[in-house]
Amino acid sequence: MVSVHSSQQAMSLIPASVKILVAGGFGVGKTTLVGSVSEIPPLSTEEMLTEASAGVDDLAGVEDKSTTTVALDFGRITISPRIVLYLFGTPGQDRFWFMWDELANGAIGAIVLIDTRRLETSFAAIDFFERRNIPFVVVVNRFDGAYDYTPDEVRQALAINDGIPVMVCDARKSDSSKLALIKLLEHAMSKLPVE
Amino acid sequence: MVTDEQDSWFDDEAGPLVRPYAMTRGRTQPAAGWLDVATQVVSVVSGEDSLGLGPEHLTILQLCQRPFSVAELAAYVNVPLGVVKVLLGDLIERGDVVVRHPERALEAPARDLLQAVLDGVRAL
């Protein structure tokens, strides 16, 4: 049974949508972070990592990871009946870069997730957002067996300027992921042009 | 022709034998212009005049009794993003759905919007 709306009624039903990106290297916990704050289990076009892609994807430091995001996964937070926020995990592998521009277009900003054992996997994401003047925060995801660096040490290692917030989180915990979102939103608001 | 399983040139892991773009009759670009992954879509029709629509179109119309994003529709209809955009283009052209593109969050008028998002996330 399909209900009938007039175009005008229908338009008034449509909420505003906004996007936040969750970027970072392969296996850094993007899907975990999205899932910890999303109101729905993350939706995706995810496929099992196969032997064919094992030769392409860099598995160093992520030996326990058996699946990966090969296209796009995302979550949803209904802020109000008028506003819905989508969290898009950016495809982690270089061959999916073509999708980043669409995802970033009009977005509030990005959370760049970092695994301190493999800092270099986040360079590409940082570079992408810096070049396009898209607000981003650097969030160190705590991994078992990874040495705890201070945010300042991470900032130095990544050569990012003092204006970019750096924080530590546990992407498995919704409270922790929520703080990362809040940090990004505050940072994005501070970057808005004055009206 | 009878083949046993070993001779079969495909198996379940090969996925569906209908190529995704068969649903779009080979088209890779939507008729109705640009759609973002976060563009919201809602149905405006009764679903009675379904001539020329495929089962995926009808599934979209059914889902869109409430607003969904392009990305959600791709996931729920279980087709690639590119395919769902072409199907949505058909429905837009027919006037069966209306859409709302995502807000431009980095422009000054978005301040109230961002504040509302921030308040909403804090309240989670």
Interface residues (C-beta under 8 A of the other chain):
Chain A: V2 S3 V4 H5 S6 S7 Q9 A10 M11 L13 I14 P15 A16 S17 V18 K19 V37 L43 S44 T45 A71 L72 F74 R76 I77 I79 S80 R82 I83 V84 L85 Y86 F88 E102 L103 N105 G106 A107 I108 G109 I134 P135 S174 K178 L181 I182 L185 E186 A188 M189 K191 L192 P193 V194 E195
Chain B: D36 V37 A38 T39 Q40 V42 S43 V44 V45 S46 G47 L61 Q62 Q65 R66 P67 S69 A71 E72 A74 A75 Y76 P80 L81 G95 V97 V98 V99 R100 P102 E103 R104 A105 L106 E107 A108 P109 A110 R111 L113 L114 Q115 A116 V117 L118 G120 V121 R122 L124
